[in-house]
Amino acid sequence: MKNLQQPGVQGELITCKSMSSRDLDGILYREGDTSTTVIHIHGSFGNFYQNPLVRYMAQVYRDRGINLLSVNTSCHDGISEGYGPNGNFAYIGGGISPFGECVSDIAGAIEYVKPFSRKTVLQGHSLGCDRVVHFLIKTKAKHDFILLSPCDSYQLQCSWISPETVEQQIARLKQEPPSDPIFDWLPSREYGVKGPGDWTYPIPITRPALLSIMEGPPYRLFRLSKPAKISLNQRALICIGGRDALQAWPHEAMFNYLRERIKNATTLYLPDADHMIAKHERQAATKIADWIDLRPRTSR
């Protein structure tokens, strides 16, 4: 097998603080003091460096004079040590932290880049799309944004838990006693993704964290069977791959759904790209950089 080397781009490891004063690690690829900065928000159980797409984007964005900050949210990885005010220790991670922490996390990343950025663009991948959109709705911030592989999480869970319904599952999880007084981990059958053929992706998670997803924005924002009543006026770029196994609907259905709710949306369809946009990272990054270059550069 040929070894496909990923681009090596020098970045700076940084630590910013969420608005709740939690330390969040990340990597900053910085090109200057007066340029646009894209803040990349990872997906479920991801982190700031895991997706190769980040390194391709760092290279392409750098060549176009665009900064890139890829930052951990409180829901990075599965479980991790975290430190908050006065160095207080707590376990955090995708399997434990509530979804809503993303608002404080993204706000902290935006504050971090303000001193050297004329513009800030938010970029989410997979569940990171839900985090970005939820942040924009919750805070009424006007940042333009990029959605990479947005998914109907509710429909994915319907397929996973069938024949039980999602609503039945929520009620059952609330009634059942916890498995442990501290780490209430759920069996692997409770949460995951079914792909084509025999491919399955069970996701380890605690009861409170799963309920924060199931009763929160991820099961409402991109749910095509029960459209959300949202409206965003800023510019957005939406990218979906034709081989994305996590797309529960035809790509055009998701595009249309988002166009109806984002008044100035541009769509990017990559027929041969999967959920991670693997082997099409440079193409996607170039198209996004072209879209960013169309932005006026006058104010934050």
N, C-alpha and C positions, 0 to 999 in steps of 0.2 A: 504494500500500500504506500502510495506517495505521501510524504509528510508535507502537508500544506502549512507553511509557516505563517503565523499571524503577524501583522505589522507591529513593530516595536516603537512605541512613542513614549518619550520621557514625560512623566507627570510627577506631581508633588502629592505625597500622602498628607492629608489634612484631617483635622477634627473640628467640626462645627458643633454648635449647640442647638438642640431643638428649643422651641419656645417654652417648653417645660423643663429646660436646663439639662436635658439628657445629652451626653456626649455621643455624637454620630460621626463615624469615620467615613472617609471617602478619598477619591483621587481627583485632583484638579489638573487639567491640561489647559494652561493659561497662555494666551497669545499677546495680551496687551491690556492697557488700563482703560481703553475707551471702546471696547468691542462688545458684541453680544455674547452672553453666556447662556448655554443650554444646560439645564439641570436635569440629569437623567435619574428617574425613579424606577427601581427594579420591580420585578414581579414577585409572585408567591415563592417564598423560600429562596429568593435570590439575594444578591448582595452587589456591592458597587463594582466588582471586578469579574464576576463569574461569567457573564455573557460576552463572548468574543466580539459581538456587535459594538461594544463600548470602545474597544481598541481601534476598530476600523473607523468609527465615528471620530475618535480623537485625532486620527491622522488626517481624515478628510476635512474636518472642521478646522484644524490647525492651519491647513493650507489655504483656507478661506478667511483666516483671521477671526475665527470664532472660538471662544472658550468653551470647554466642556467640564462640568462638575458632575461626577457620578458618585452618589452618596448613599450610604446605608440609611434605611428607615429603622424605626424601632422593631419592625417586623422582618428584619433581615435574617437569612438562614433559618434554622429550625429552633435552636435554643442557644443563647449566648450570654456571657456576662455583660451587664450593662451598668453604667455609672451615671448618677444624676446629681442633684444639688449636694454640695459639700462632699462629693465623692461617695455618696451612698450607693451601696451595691444592690442590684436586683437582677434577676434573670429576665431576659427579654428574648425576642425572636418570633419568627413566623408561627411557631406552634403555641405561643403563649400570649404575645402582646395583642391587645384589642385593635381592630382595624382603625378606629378613630384617631389613634395616635399619629396617623399620617399627616393630619392637619398641622399639628405642632412641629413635626419633623420637616415638612416642606417649607413652612414659614421660616424655620431656622436656617435652612439652606439658602433661601432667598436673601435673608439678612446677611449671610456670610459673603455672598458675591456682590452685594450692592456697592461696596467701596471701589471696585474695579470694573464695573459693568455699566454700560449705558442702557442695555436692554437685557431682559431675562426672559427666556422661553422655557416652559416646562415640558419635559418629555417623559412619557411613561411607557413601560412595556408590560403586556399581559395584565396582571392585577395592578400593576403600576398605573395603568390607564384609569382604573377606578379611583385610585388614590389621587391622581391629578385632577380629575373631573370633580370629585368630591371636595377637594380643597378649593377649587375655583368657585363652586356653588356656595360652600360654607362661608368663605371669606369675602366673596364678591370681588376678588382680585381680577384684574384685567389682562393678565399675562396671556400672550398667545401660547399655543400648546401643540404637542405632537403626540399622537396615539399610535403605538406600534403593537399590532396584534390584539386589539380589544376583543373581549369575548363576552358572551352571554353566560355568566357564571351560574345563574339560576337554571338554565336549560341543561348545562353540563351536569349539575347536581341531580336534576330530574333523571337523567340517563344513568347516573351512578347508583342512585338509591332505589330505583324502580325494582319491584312494583309499589313500594312504599312511596308516598308523595313527600315533597319537601316539607309541606305544612305538617304532615303527620310526624315526620322526623323531628322537627322543631319541638312539637308538643311532647314527644317521647323523651327527648334529651332534657327538657325542663323538668320532667317528672321523675326521671331516674336518679337515684342517689349517686354522688360523686364516687369515682373509683379510688380517689386518694384526696386527703384534705388539702394538699398543697399542689401537686401536679396531677390534675384530673385529665389524664390522657385518655383518648377515645380509641376503640378498636379501629383497625385499618379499614374496615368495611364502611365506616361512617362518612368518609370524605375522600374524594379523588376524582379522577378523570378516566373515562373509557375512550380509548382510541379505536382505530380501525383494526379488524381482526381480533387477535387475542391480547392486544396491547392494553395494559392498564397501568394507572399511575396513582397508587394510594398515597395520600398526603397525611403524615402524622400531625396531630393537632389536639389541643386540649378543648374541653367542652366550652369554656368561656370564650376562647378565641374563635371557635367555629360559629358560635351563636352570634358573635359580633359581626361576622361576615354574612351569615344567613339572614339576620334581621337588620342588617345595615345596607349601605350603598351598593356593595357588589351584587346583590340580588335584586336591585331595583334599577340602577342606572342604565344598563344595557340589556334589559329584559324585553325582548321583542314581543313576547306573548302578552305583556301588560305594560305598554309604553309609559315611560316616565314623563312627567310634565316638567321638563326643564328647557331652558333657553339660554344659550351662550352667544354673545355678540362678537367676541374676538376671533381672530383668525386661527384656524387649526389645520393640521395635516394629519390625515388618517391613512395608515399603511396596513394592508392585509395581504397575506400570502395565499396563493391558490392551493397549497398543500399543507395548510395549517390544520392539523388534526383536532384542534380545540375550537374550531369554528362550527357551531351547532347549526348555522344557517348558511345559505349561499352568500358569498361575499357581497353581492349587490344588495341583498336585503339588509345587511348590517350597514353598508354605506348609506343607503337610503334613510335608514332609521336615524343615523347620526346627522345626515344633511338636514333633516327636518328639525333638529334641535340645536345645531350649530350653524348659524346663519352664513358664516364665511368659511366653509369647509372645503378643503382640497383633498381629493382622494388619490391614493397611490396603490395600484394593484400589481403585485408581483406573482405571476402565474405559477412559477416553479419554487417559490419560497415557502418554508415551513414556519412553524410558530416562532422559532428563534431567528428566523430570516437567515438561516445558515446557507453559506455559499453565495449569498446575495447581499452581504453586509455592505460592501463598497458601493454597489449600485444604489441601495437604499440611502446610505449616508450622503452620496452625491446629490440625489434627488432632494433630500431634506435640506442640504446646504443651499441648493438653488432656491428653494422656497424661502429659506431664512433671508437670503440676500435681497429678496423683494421687499423686505420690511423697511419702513421708514426708521431712521436711527436718530431720534430726537429726545426721547425721555424714557425713564424707567416705567 
